[in-house]
Amino acid sequence: MSLRPVIVGGGSAGMAAAIELAEHGVDCLLFDEASRPGGVVYRGPLRAGVDLGYLGARYSKALHTLHEDFASSAEHIDLRLNNRVVGGDHERLMVLDADEQLHEIDYSHLLLSAGCHERNVPFPGWTLPGVMLLGGLQLQIKSGAAKPLGSTLIAGTGPLLPLVACQLHAAGAKVAGVYEACAFNRIAKESLALLNKPQLFLDGLSMLAYMKLNGIAMHYGWGLVSASGEGELREVSLAPYAQDWKA
């Protein structure tokens, strides 16, 4: 029986929690379904020698610091990669290991740090090769595995849109434009709250300035209508949204 704290999710939050426990001499068990810890944001390059300089100095510093601190705490962390939690109750978890063998794991405390998940709204053509979610695209950028050929159009809503646009351009990819579903006046109103977090506010302004400097158009209040192509993505149709969110 294991009465160690169990952490589900080996991204930045799960790793930070394990490091904090280790600093207090507490052993823990950490599960992640990926082959390496770090999550989408801080998993790092898939191959040695890949330079992620296009993501900026602050990102590189945070990536290395997190993994160095995690490595120095290794004696207190039982890391189980390629393990997927499939169920459980208030006493134990059911976990599938890398060999698809099922295990019952008892725990004293349970921390769920499974990360965020994108909400994709289906539209005509959304299953075509070449259409992908922002998280998957960002994972490719941050792993150094590949970058899109041709031009990439980014559509959806949220602060990740301009961030990924800047990262793509800095990595040498062509960005056809960014289409934010929310109207500009709504975003401007909500953005006032960021004045309490000056660094985030400045980061947002610097991304918009980078896009303008490099000719990447930012459109507000627009959304996807459909994607088309024979066997792969060739064309995307967009339109401005009405007040009821219909294009």
KAQUICOR-V995975 format. One record per residue. N is the residue number from 1. RES is the residue in three letters. SS is DSSP state (hx for helix, st for strand, lp for the rest). BURIAL is I if it has 24 or more other ideal C-beta (glycine too) atoms within 12 Angstrom, else O. D_FIRST is the distance of its C-alpha to the first C-alpha in whole Angstrom. Layout:
# KAQUICOR-V995975
<<N,RES,SS,BURIAL,D_FIRST> <N,RES,SS,BURIAL,D_FIRST>>
This chain:
# KAQUICOR-V995975
<<1,MET,lp,O,0> <2,SER,lp,O,4> <3,LEU,lp,O,6> <4,ARG,lp,I,9> <5,PRO,st,I,12> <6,VAL,st,I,13> <7,ILE,st,I,16> <8,VAL,st,I,18> <9,GLY,lp,I,21> <10,GLY,lp,I,22> <11,GLY,lp,I,26> <12,SER,hx,I,28> <13,ALA,hx,I,26> <14,GLY,hx,I,22> <15,MET,hx,I,23> <16,ALA,hx,I,25> <17,ALA,hx,I,22> <18,ALA,hx,I,20> <19,ILE,hx,I,23> <20,GLU,hx,O,23> <21,LEU,hx,I,20> <22,ALA,hx,I,20> <23,GLU,hx,O,24> <24,HIS,lp,O,22> <25,GLY,lp,O,20> <26,VAL,lp,I,17> <27,ASP,lp,I,14> <28,CYS,st,I,13> <29,LEU,st,I,12> <30,LEU,st,I,16> <31,PHE,st,I,17> <32,ASP,lp,I,20> <33,GLU,lp,I,22> <34,ALA,lp,I,25> <35,SER,lp,O,26> <36,ARG,lp,I,26> <37,PRO,lp,I,25> <38,GLY,lp,I,28> <39,GLY,hx,I,28> <40,VAL,hx,I,32> <41,VAL,hx,I,33> <42,TYR,hx,I,32> <43,ARG,lp,I,31> <44,GLY,lp,I,34> <45,PRO,lp,I,36> <46,LEU,lp,O,35> <47,ARG,lp,O,37> <48,ALA,lp,O,38> <49,GLY,lp,O,42> <50,VAL,lp,O,42> <51,ASP,lp,O,43> <52,LEU,lp,I,42> <53,GLY,hx,O,45> <54,TYR,hx,O,46> <55,LEU,hx,I,43> <56,GLY,lp,O,45> <57,ALA,hx,O,44> <58,ARG,hx,O,42> <59,TYR,hx,I,39> <60,SER,hx,O,39> <61,LYS,hx,O,39> <62,ALA,hx,O,36> <63,LEU,hx,I,34> <64,HIS,hx,O,34> <65,THR,hx,O,33> <66,LEU,hx,I,30> <67,HIS,hx,I,29> <68,GLU,hx,O,30> <69,ASP,hx,I,28> <70,PHE,hx,I,25> <71,ALA,hx,O,26> <72,SER,hx,O,26> <73,SER,lp,I,23> <74,ALA,hx,O,21> <75,GLU,hx,O,19> <76,HIS,hx,I,17> <77,ILE,st,I,17> <78,ASP,st,I,15> <79,LEU,st,I,17> <80,ARG,st,I,17> <81,LEU,lp,O,20> <82,ASN,lp,O,21> <83,ASN,lp,I,18> <84,ARG,st,I,19> <85,VAL,st,I,17> <86,VAL,st,O,19> <87,GLY,st,O,18> <88,GLY,st,O,15> <89,ASP,lp,O,15> <90,HIS,lp,O,15> <91,GLU,lp,O,11> <92,ARG,st,O,10> <93,LEU,st,I,12> <94,MET,st,O,14> <95,VAL,st,I,15> <96,LEU,st,O,17> <97,ASP,lp,O,17> <98,ALA,lp,O,21> <99,ASP,lp,O,21> <100,GLU,lp,O,21> <101,GLN,lp,O,18> <102,LEU,st,O,15> <103,HIS,st,I,12> <104,GLU,st,O,9> <105,ILE,st,I,8> <106,ASP,st,O,6> <107,TYR,lp,I,8> <108,SER,lp,O,10> <109,HIS,lp,O,13> <110,LEU,st,I,15> <111,LEU,st,I,18> <112,LEU,st,O,20> <113,SER,lp,I,23> <114,ALA,lp,O,24> <115,GLY,lp,I,27> <116,CYS,lp,O,31> <117,HIS,lp,O,32> <118,GLU,lp,O,36> <119,ARG,lp,O,38> <120,ASN,lp,O,40> <121,VAL,lp,O,43> <122,PRO,lp,O,44> <123,PHE,lp,O,48> <124,PRO,st,O,50> <125,GLY,lp,O,50> <126,TRP,lp,O,46> <127,THR,lp,O,45> <128,LEU,lp,O,47> <129,PRO,lp,O,46> <130,GLY,lp,I,47> <131,VAL,lp,I,45> <132,MET,lp,I,42> <133,LEU,lp,I,40> <134,LEU,hx,I,40> <135,GLY,hx,I,37> <136,GLY,hx,O,37> <137,LEU,hx,I,40> <138,GLN,hx,I,39> <139,LEU,hx,I,36> <140,GLN,hx,I,39> <141,ILE,hx,I,41> <142,LYS,hx,I,38> <143,SER,hx,I,37> <144,GLY,lp,I,40> <145,ALA,lp,O,40> <146,ALA,lp,O,43> <147,LYS,lp,I,46> <148,PRO,lp,I,48> <149,LEU,lp,O,51> <150,GLY,lp,O,54> <151,SER,st,O,54> <152,THR,st,I,51> <153,LEU,st,I,51> <154,ILE,st,I,48> <155,ALA,st,I,48> <156,GLY,st,I,46> <157,THR,lp,I,45> <158,GLY,lp,O,44> <159,PRO,lp,I,44> <160,LEU,hx,I,42> <161,LEU,hx,I,45> <162,PRO,hx,I,48> <163,LEU,hx,I,45> <164,VAL,hx,I,44> <165,ALA,hx,I,48> <166,CYS,hx,I,49> <167,GLN,hx,I,46> <168,LEU,hx,I,47> <169,HIS,hx,I,51> <170,ALA,hx,I,50> <171,ALA,lp,I,48> <172,GLY,lp,O,51> <173,ALA,lp,I,51> <174,LYS,st,O,54> <175,VAL,st,I,53> <176,ALA,st,I,55> <177,GLY,st,I,54> <178,VAL,st,I,52> <179,TYR,st,I,52> <180,GLU,st,I,50> <181,ALA,lp,I,50> <182,CYS,lp,I,51> <183,ALA,lp,O,54> <184,PHE,hx,O,55> <185,ASN,hx,O,56> <186,ARG,hx,O,53> <187,ILE,hx,I,51> <188,ALA,hx,O,54> <189,LYS,hx,O,53> <190,GLU,hx,O,49> <191,SER,hx,O,50> <192,LEU,hx,O,51> <193,ALA,hx,O,48> <194,LEU,hx,O,47> <195,LEU,hx,O,50> <196,ASN,hx,O,47> <197,LYS,lp,O,45> <198,PRO,hx,O,48> <199,GLN,hx,O,46> <200,LEU,hx,O,45> <201,PHE,hx,O,48> <202,LEU,hx,O,50> <203,ASP,hx,O,47> <204,GLY,hx,I,48> <205,LEU,hx,O,52> <206,SER,hx,O,52> <207,MET,hx,I,50> <208,LEU,hx,I,53> <209,ALA,hx,O,56> <210,TYR,hx,I,54> <211,MET,hx,I,54> <212,LYS,hx,O,58> <213,LEU,hx,O,59> <214,ASN,lp,O,58> <215,GLY,lp,O,59> <216,ILE,lp,I,56> <217,ALA,lp,O,57> <218,MET,st,I,55> <219,HIS,st,I,56> <220,TYR,st,I,55> <221,GLY,lp,I,55> <222,TRP,st,I,54> <223,GLY,st,I,52> <224,LEU,st,I,52> <225,VAL,st,O,54> <226,SER,st,O,53> <227,ALA,st,I,52> <228,SER,st,O,54> <229,GLY,lp,O,55> <230,GLU,lp,O,55> <231,GLY,lp,O,52> <232,GLU,lp,O,51> <233,LEU,lp,I,52> <234,ARG,lp,O,55> <235,GLU,st,O,56> <236,VAL,st,I,55> <237,SER,st,O,56> <238,LEU,st,I,56> <239,ALA,st,O,58> <240,PRO,st,O,58> <241,TYR,lp,I,56> <242,ALA,lp,O,58> <243,GLN,lp,O,56> <244,ASP,lp,O,54> <245,TRP,lp,O,52> <246,LYS,lp,O,54> <247,ALA,lp,O,56>>
